[in-house]
Amino acid sequence: MSIKTAIFGASGYTGQELIRILSAHPQVELVAATSRRYAGVPVAEVFPSLQGRTSLAYVNASPEEIASGCDVVFLALPHGVSMEIAPVFVRAGRKVIDLSADYRLRDLATYEKWYAKHTSADLIGRAVYGIPELYRNEIKNARLIANPGCYPTSIILGLAPALKNNLLDVSTIIADSASGVSGAGRDPVVGSLFCEVDGGFKAYKVGKHRHTPEIEQELNRLAGEPFAVTFTPHLLPVKRGILSTIYATLKKDIRPAELAELYADAYAGEKFVRICPAGATPNISSVCGSNSCDIGVVCDPRTNRVIIVSAIDNLVKGAAGQAVQNMNLIAGLAEDCGLAAPPLYP
């Protein structure tokens, strides 16, 4: 029997990516995709790439109406909106995968400092942070999953083995991340226009990006101690992909081959984390269109630092693909069901 799924807020790039993946998923029936702007318009008319993949038309339906016809709902809504909608689905007994930040931060005060007043804070303690490689067992039994942000996914997966093995002086961690323009969403914004982006490369929201507390929350948990991280996002003149370059001072002497082996062992058996050979680093062109996270680790003996480079597709492993990976877990399916397609190249 197929799993009936719905997407609440499905007219952006993340919603489109969810439709693309779910429409080809062998164990899923996508029963509804909502949009106020495009209500009544066929999905394939808004996104011509989906012609022949889905016959759905967008609906402007209430959460109660959508809940009555689905088993699992994906909330592809802006921050601050999901918190109003998620409780309806939770009360109806549906499993919820929220792709906003509304349930990612475990500390209410931290959320309200970086985002806004929370209107369903009672659900925060029930949400499971949805990185399967770290929280697989908790995700399997969850009813509300907080799907991680794209930048945090690349940084957390990149640092997890080193932090778990106490290799780093955590006070020295710096993460420089660069994202394709699709990370800014589909709404027309001057800074995302072709003429503004093409030929450029810039940092933005320096020292104040909202993913910072999410990154720190998970890295602190992995290291078992509180510390701050210097995180600087950049805008790449490409459609999709994130490359995170992470620097930290080593606390222990470790050979490059030994470090690469440590990472390979840490992610042994993981379907979506691929470790580069010793000394090699990844390229976003090798992960685009896939749910893969490629990681390369390099030791710099001159500075006693490690450089970790992590590459993901921001719309797949950084959003929709990881959400479907989480759905597979809560549904008892193979984790790569519907996600096994290789990356697109070139």
C-alpha positions as CSV (number, residue, x, y, z in Angstrom):
1,M,0.0,0.0,0.0
2,S,1.4,3.4,-1.0
3,I,2.0,6.2,1.4
4,K,-0.3,9.2,0.8
5,T,1.7,12.4,0.9
6,A,0.9,16.0,0.6
7,I,3.0,19.2,0.2
8,F,1.7,22.3,2.0
9,G,3.3,25.3,0.2
10,A,4.5,23.7,-3.0
11,S,5.1,26.5,-5.5
12,G,8.8,27.3,-4.6
13,Y,12.0,25.6,-5.6
14,T,11.9,23.3,-2.6
15,G,8.2,22.4,-3.3
16,Q,9.0,21.7,-6.9
17,E,11.9,19.5,-5.9
18,L,9.7,17.6,-3.5
19,I,7.2,17.0,-6.3
20,R,10.0,15.8,-8.7
21,I,11.2,13.3,-6.2
22,L,7.9,12.1,-4.8
23,S,6.3,11.7,-8.3
24,A,9.0,9.1,-9.0
25,H,8.9,7.4,-5.6
26,P,7.7,3.8,-6.0
27,Q,6.0,3.7,-2.6
28,V,4.4,7.1,-2.6
29,E,1.2,8.6,-3.9
30,L,1.3,12.4,-3.9
31,V,-2.3,13.4,-3.3
32,A,-2.1,17.2,-2.9
33,A,0.2,20.2,-3.4
34,T,-1.1,23.6,-2.1
35,S,-0.5,27.1,-3.3
36,R,-2.7,30.2,-2.9
37,R,-1.0,31.9,-5.9
38,Y,-1.5,29.0,-8.3
39,A,-4.7,27.5,-7.1
40,G,-6.4,25.5,-9.9
41,V,-3.3,25.7,-12.1
42,P,-1.7,22.4,-13.1
43,V,1.7,21.8,-11.5
44,A,3.2,21.0,-14.8
45,E,2.1,24.4,-16.2
46,V,4.0,26.2,-13.4
47,F,7.0,23.9,-13.7
48,P,7.2,22.5,-17.3
49,S,10.0,20.2,-16.3
50,L,7.3,18.1,-14.5
51,Q,5.2,17.5,-17.7
52,G,4.3,13.8,-17.8
53,R,5.4,13.3,-14.2
54,T,2.3,14.5,-12.4
55,S,-1.3,15.4,-13.3
56,L,-1.9,17.3,-10.0
57,A,-3.2,20.8,-10.0
58,Y,-2.4,23.2,-7.1
59,V,-5.2,23.6,-4.5
60,N,-5.8,26.3,-2.0
61,A,-7.0,24.1,0.8
62,S,-7.0,24.4,4.6
63,P,-4.6,22.3,6.7
64,E,-7.7,20.3,8.0
65,E,-8.7,19.5,4.4
66,I,-5.2,18.3,3.5
67,A,-4.9,16.3,6.7
68,S,-8.0,14.3,6.0
69,G,-6.4,12.8,2.9
70,C,-2.8,12.1,3.7
71,D,-0.5,10.1,5.9
72,V,2.6,12.3,5.7
73,V,2.7,16.1,5.0
74,F,5.7,18.1,4.0
75,L,5.6,21.8,5.1
76,A,7.5,23.8,2.5
77,L,6.6,27.1,4.1
78,P,8.5,30.2,5.2
79,H,9.9,30.5,8.7
80,G,7.2,31.7,11.0
81,V,4.3,30.2,9.0
82,S,4.9,26.5,9.6
83,M,4.4,27.0,13.4
84,E,0.8,28.1,12.6
85,I,0.1,25.1,10.4
86,A,2.0,22.2,11.9
87,P,-0.2,21.8,15.1
88,V,-3.2,21.1,12.9
89,F,-1.5,18.1,11.3
90,V,0.0,16.9,14.6
91,R,-3.5,16.9,16.2
92,A,-4.9,15.0,13.3
93,G,-2.3,12.3,13.8
94,R,-0.4,12.9,10.6
95,K,3.4,12.7,10.4
96,V,4.9,16.1,9.7
97,I,8.2,16.9,8.0
98,D,8.8,20.7,8.4
99,L,11.3,22.2,6.0
100,S,11.3,25.6,7.8
101,A,13.4,26.6,10.8
102,D,10.4,26.7,13.2
103,Y,11.2,23.5,15.1
104,R,15.0,23.1,14.5
105,L,16.2,25.1,17.5
106,R,15.6,23.3,20.8
107,D,15.9,26.4,22.9
108,L,12.8,28.7,22.6
109,A,14.7,31.8,23.6
110,T,17.3,31.2,20.9
111,Y,14.6,30.8,18.2
112,E,12.8,33.9,19.3
113,K,16.1,35.9,19.3
114,W,17.0,34.9,15.7
115,Y,13.5,34.6,14.2
116,A,10.2,35.6,15.8
117,K,7.7,34.9,18.6
118,H,6.9,31.2,18.5
119,T,3.2,30.3,18.6
120,S,3.4,26.6,19.0
121,A,6.4,26.2,21.3
122,D,4.9,23.2,23.0
123,L,5.8,21.2,19.9
124,I,9.5,22.1,20.0
125,G,10.3,19.3,22.5
126,R,8.5,16.8,20.3
127,A,10.4,17.6,17.1
128,V,13.4,15.5,16.0
129,Y,16.2,17.2,14.1
130,G,16.3,15.4,10.8
131,I,19.9,14.5,9.9
132,P,19.5,10.7,9.4
133,E,23.3,10.1,9.7
134,L,23.2,11.4,13.3
135,Y,19.6,10.8,14.5
136,R,18.4,7.8,12.6
137,N,16.8,6.0,15.5
138,E,15.0,9.0,16.8
139,I,13.7,9.9,13.4
140,K,12.2,6.4,12.9
141,N,9.8,7.0,15.8
142,A,9.1,10.7,15.2
143,R,5.8,12.4,14.4
144,L,7.3,15.8,13.8
145,I,10.7,16.1,12.0
146,A,12.6,19.4,11.8
147,N,14.3,19.1,8.4
148,P,17.7,20.8,8.7
149,G,18.8,23.9,6.9
150,C,21.1,23.5,3.8
151,Y,24.2,25.3,5.1
152,P,23.9,23.5,8.5
153,T,23.7,20.1,6.7
154,S,26.9,20.6,4.8
155,I,28.8,21.9,7.9
156,I,27.5,19.4,10.5
157,L,28.2,16.4,8.3
158,G,31.6,17.8,7.5
159,L,32.6,18.2,11.1
160,A,30.8,15.4,12.9
161,P,33.6,12.7,12.7
162,A,36.3,15.2,13.8
163,L,34.2,16.4,16.7
164,K,33.2,13.0,17.9
165,N,36.8,12.0,18.0
166,N,37.9,15.1,19.9
167,L,40.4,16.1,17.2
168,L,39.7,19.9,17.1
169,D,40.3,23.0,19.1
170,V,36.6,24.0,18.8
171,S,37.3,27.7,19.5
172,T,39.1,27.9,16.1
173,I,36.3,26.6,13.9
174,I,35.5,28.7,10.8
175,A,33.0,27.8,8.1
176,D,32.9,29.5,4.8
177,S,30.0,28.3,2.7
178,A,28.9,29.2,-0.8
179,S,25.4,28.5,-2.2
180,G,23.7,28.6,-5.6
181,V,21.1,31.2,-6.1
182,S,18.1,28.8,-5.8
183,G,18.8,28.9,-2.0
184,A,17.3,32.4,-2.0
185,G,14.0,31.1,-3.2
186,R,11.8,31.6,-6.2
187,D,10.2,35.0,-5.4
188,P,11.7,37.8,-7.5
189,V,14.3,39.7,-5.4
190,V,16.7,42.2,-7.0
191,G,19.8,40.5,-5.4
192,S,18.9,37.2,-7.1
193,L,18.3,38.6,-10.6
194,F,20.6,37.2,-13.4
195,C,22.2,40.6,-14.0
196,E,23.0,41.0,-10.3
197,V,24.4,37.5,-9.8
198,D,26.1,36.6,-13.1
199,G,29.9,37.2,-12.9
200,G,29.8,38.0,-9.2
201,F,30.7,36.3,-6.0
202,K,30.0,37.9,-2.6
203,A,29.5,37.3,1.1
204,Y,26.2,38.2,2.6
205,K,24.6,38.4,6.1
206,V,28.1,38.3,7.5
207,G,28.0,37.6,11.3
208,K,24.2,37.4,11.4
209,H,22.9,34.6,9.2
210,R,20.0,32.7,10.9
211,H,21.6,29.3,10.3
212,T,24.3,30.2,12.8
213,P,22.4,29.1,16.0
214,E,21.4,25.9,14.3
215,I,25.0,25.1,13.3
216,E,26.2,25.8,16.8
217,Q,23.4,23.8,18.5
218,E,24.4,20.6,16.6
219,L,28.1,21.1,16.7
220,N,28.0,21.8,20.5
221,R,26.0,18.6,20.9
222,L,28.6,16.6,18.9
223,A,31.5,18.0,20.8
224,G,29.8,17.9,24.2
225,E,30.6,21.5,25.1
226,P,29.4,25.0,24.2
227,F,31.3,27.1,21.7
228,A,30.7,29.7,19.0
229,V,31.4,29.2,15.3
230,T,32.4,31.8,12.7
231,F,30.1,31.2,9.8
232,T,30.1,33.3,6.6
233,P,27.7,32.5,3.7
234,H,28.5,33.5,0.1
235,L,26.4,33.6,-3.1
236,L,27.6,31.7,-6.1
237,P,26.6,32.6,-9.6
238,V,25.2,29.1,-10.2
239,K,21.7,27.6,-9.9
240,R,22.2,25.0,-7.2
241,G,24.8,23.5,-4.9
242,I,26.6,24.3,-1.7
243,L,30.4,24.1,-1.0
244,S,31.4,24.5,2.6
245,T,35.1,25.0,3.4
246,I,35.7,24.5,7.2
247,Y,38.9,25.3,9.0
248,A,40.0,24.3,12.5
249,T,43.2,23.8,14.5
250,L,44.1,20.2,15.3
251,K,44.5,19.1,19.0
252,K,46.2,15.9,18.0
253,D,48.9,14.8,15.5
254,I,47.2,12.8,12.7
255,R,48.4,11.8,9.3
256,P,46.4,12.7,6.2
257,A,45.7,9.1,5.3
258,E,44.7,8.3,8.9
259,L,42.2,11.3,8.9
260,A,40.7,10.1,5.6
261,E,40.3,6.6,7.0
262,L,38.7,8.0,10.2
263,Y,36.1,9.8,8.0
264,A,35.6,6.7,5.8
265,D,35.0,4.6,8.9
266,A,32.6,7.2,10.5
267,Y,30.4,7.1,7.4
268,A,30.8,3.4,6.5
269,G,27.5,2.1,5.3
270,E,25.9,5.5,4.8
271,K,24.1,5.6,1.5
272,F,24.5,9.3,0.9
273,V,27.8,10.4,2.4
274,R,30.8,9.8,0.1
275,I,34.4,10.4,1.4
276,C,37.0,11.6,-1.1
277,P,40.3,9.8,-1.4
278,A,43.0,11.2,0.9
279,G,44.0,14.7,-0.2
280,A,41.1,15.2,-2.6
281,T,38.2,17.6,-2.2
282,P,34.7,17.6,-3.7
283,N,33.0,19.7,-6.4
284,I,29.4,20.8,-6.4
285,S,29.1,19.5,-10.0
286,S,29.5,16.0,-8.6
287,V,26.5,16.1,-6.3
288,C,23.9,18.3,-8.2
289,G,20.5,16.6,-8.6
290,S,21.4,14.0,-6.0
291,N,21.0,13.4,-2.2
292,S,24.7,12.9,-1.8
293,C,27.1,14.8,0.5
294,D,30.7,14.6,-0.7
295,I,33.4,15.3,1.9
296,G,37.2,15.8,1.6
297,V,39.6,16.3,4.5
298,V,43.1,17.7,4.2
299,C,45.7,18.3,6.9
300,D,47.9,21.3,6.7
301,P,51.0,20.5,8.8
302,R,52.4,24.0,8.3
303,T,49.6,25.6,10.2
304,N,48.5,22.5,12.2
305,R,45.0,22.9,10.8
306,V,42.5,20.6,9.1
307,I,40.6,21.8,6.1
308,I,37.3,20.0,5.5
309,V,35.4,20.6,2.3
310,S,31.8,19.4,2.0
311,A,29.5,19.6,-1.1
312,I,25.8,19.1,-1.3
313,D,22.9,20.1,-3.6
314,N,21.1,22.7,-1.5
315,L,17.7,21.7,-2.9
316,V,18.2,17.9,-2.4
317,K,20.3,16.9,0.5
318,G,19.9,20.4,1.8
319,A,16.1,20.3,1.6
320,A,13.7,18.1,-0.3
321,G,15.9,15.0,-0.7
322,Q,16.8,14.9,3.0
323,A,13.1,15.4,3.8
324,V,12.2,12.3,1.7
325,Q,15.1,10.4,3.3
326,N,13.4,11.2,6.7
327,M,10.0,10.1,5.3
328,N,11.5,6.8,4.3
329,L,12.8,6.3,7.8
330,I,9.5,7.0,9.5
331,A,7.7,4.8,7.0
332,G,10.0,1.9,7.5
333,L,11.2,2.0,3.9
334,A,14.7,1.6,2.5
335,E,16.5,4.9,3.2
336,D,17.4,5.4,-0.5
337,C,13.9,4.5,-1.8
338,G,13.1,7.1,-4.5
339,L,16.5,8.8,-4.0
340,A,19.0,6.4,-5.7
341,A,19.4,8.3,-8.9
342,P,23.1,9.4,-9.4
343,P,24.1,13.0,-9.6
344,L,23.7,15.0,-12.9
345,Y,27.0,15.6,-14.7
346,P,28.1,17.8,-16.4
